[in-house]
Amino acid sequence: MKPIQKSARTLVVATALLTAFGAAATAQEDSRPNLTIAVAGLPPTLEPAKELSNVGTRITYSVYDTLIRRNFLSEEGGGGSELTPGLAESWERVDDRTLEVRLRSGVTFQNGSGLTAQDVAFTFSPERLTGPDTLLPEGAGYFSTLESVEAVGPLTVRFVTTEPDPLLEQRLASWASWIVNAADWRAKAEETGGLPRFPVGTGPYMLNEFQADQEIRLEAFDDYYGGRPTAQSVTFRAVPEDAARISGLVSGEFDIVTNIAPDQIAQINSYDDIETRSVTLANSHVLVYNTNHPVLEDKRIRQALNLAIDRDLLNAALWSGEAKVPNSHQYPEYGDMYDDNRDDLRYDPEAAKALLEEAGYDGTEIVYSTHPSYYLNALPAAQALVEMWKAVGLNVSLNVTEDLNNLRGDDLMMRNWSNSTRYPDPLGALWLAWGPPGGPQQTWMTWSNDEFNAAGRELEVTTVLEERQALATEMLDIWADDAPGTILYQPLETYGVRKSLKWQPYTFYYMDLRPDNLEVE
């Protein structure tokens, strides 16, 4: 038996050597670039229904796909809302509660297994996402109307909702809808005893290396159904300091950098080989007030905080006037659901003073907590806000902390946050952020309002436009009056980019690196 064992071993070694030489030859032949993108922060996992933050979706968007795809390129400037086929080749409303989706054939996951209807049904199943014991409560909030998801054929999936849901297709094209492989997810969940950190997807890039808080390296998935990826690899590197990101872009260390301040745009554009590309995000920087804190439980004090803010001045001073101050917690892309006549964010310091006097505010300290660098211009905005509040008689101090997300109870009085519109409807922003699945009600427990929640639940299952408009108005009225927080502005997101890269940023934090949005010239 020994000679046989030796021969077998020799074959294994020879095979390994041939494989290694073959891989080396392939690598030498691959002329695609290895891109490095400098970002302010990185997510702790790549579970796509968990990492629903700005820093998370920026990366998961290239690893996973949705059934239906929102085509941001359908409008100039990267803000289009057209729905196009993704992993689904077609979909059809069978009745007002049933949607049938037909999957593309031949799509493979990054582990080599083929996409099936069973994978889709599992992605939205009670086991993973929508059950009462889900470990993905924020993701589950996107599908509160879902009754069942069933594989009715190898490539056909049937979605049934509890009531008519006018936005189901929009939900399937949005956050928390990225498809995972059932067998891979279950196996990794068993290993961790909870959520898998790195499930495989079908996207153009797959995980190669993860160094917590340092970098995430993705490599091209050449069997991607949408075509061969443009880059050989993409490394997202955490570089919290603005100056270090810009310096790396100038030196050639980085190919794209995020979160460029407006006052740095001219400097970057002065170079021959790099430039800036900017979009106004469908996202707002917001403040969150702990309405359960004794100092802030009187809504008149919270209303005074809001009225004391000169948002136009903040925009001019911090964003060179290039950010946008909306008229309420809404976005024009809502179309017929947008109310152009609201004025919920007005600046009225005299009204603020009157409310404080009426409430009997005695100058008790209010602590505003902010992370030093997570949001661009967060710290200078906080410093300016403190002065604006001081001008009307509010005693606000700053708590600059990297532990912001762990503040709870009386330790949290006021903090900054951001709200994106996940799909073009009031349910896609105000409801997801401030309703039951959102941070204020689910995570920090800083606010809850029964009337607001009732209106939101009704809006989810109402199809008549006029009735939907009335419900959205009611929700905005409640949010403005109860003042659990406020909007500051929609920030300008500016990227520094090598001119050789043909790449369009979107009005979301997504960085779309698919072949149809990334070319090397």
Secondary structure as UniProt FT lines:
FT   HELIX           2..29
FT   STRAND          34..39
FT   TURN            48..50
FT   HELIX           54..60
FT   TURN            61..63
FT   STRAND          68..71
FT   HELIX           72..74
FT   TURN            76..77
FT   STRAND          82..85
FT   STRAND          88..95
FT   TURN            96..97
FT   STRAND          98..103
FT   TURN            110..111
FT   HELIX           117..123
FT   HELIX           126..130
FT   TURN            132..133
FT   HELIX           137..140
FT   HELIX           141..143
FT   TURN            144..145
FT   STRAND          146..153
FT   TURN            154..155
FT   STRAND          156..161
FT   TURN            166..167
FT   HELIX           168..172
FT   TURN            175..176
FT   HELIX           182..192
FT   STRAND          205..211
FT   TURN            212..214
FT   STRAND          215..220
FT   TURN            222..223
FT   TURN            225..226
FT   STRAND          233..238
FT   HELIX           242..251
FT   STRAND          256..257
FT   HELIX           262..264
FT   HELIX           265..269
FT   STRAND          274..280
FT   STRAND          283..289
FT   TURN            291..292
FT   TURN            294..296
FT   HELIX           299..307
FT   HELIX           311..319
FT   TURN            320..321
FT   HELIX           332..337
FT   TURN            340..341
FT   TURN            344..345
FT   HELIX           349..359
FT   STRAND          366..370
FT   TURN            376..377
FT   HELIX           378..391
FT   TURN            392..393
FT   STRAND          396..400
FT   TURN            402..403
FT   HELIX           404..406
FT   HELIX           409..411
FT   STRAND          414..420
FT   HELIX           426..428
FT   HELIX           430..434
FT   TURN            436..437
FT   HELIX           439..443
FT   HELIX           450..460
FT   HELIX           465..482
FT   STRAND          485..490
FT   STRAND          492..498
FT   TURN            499..500
FT   STRAND          501..503
FT   TURN            515..517
FT   STRAND          518..520
//
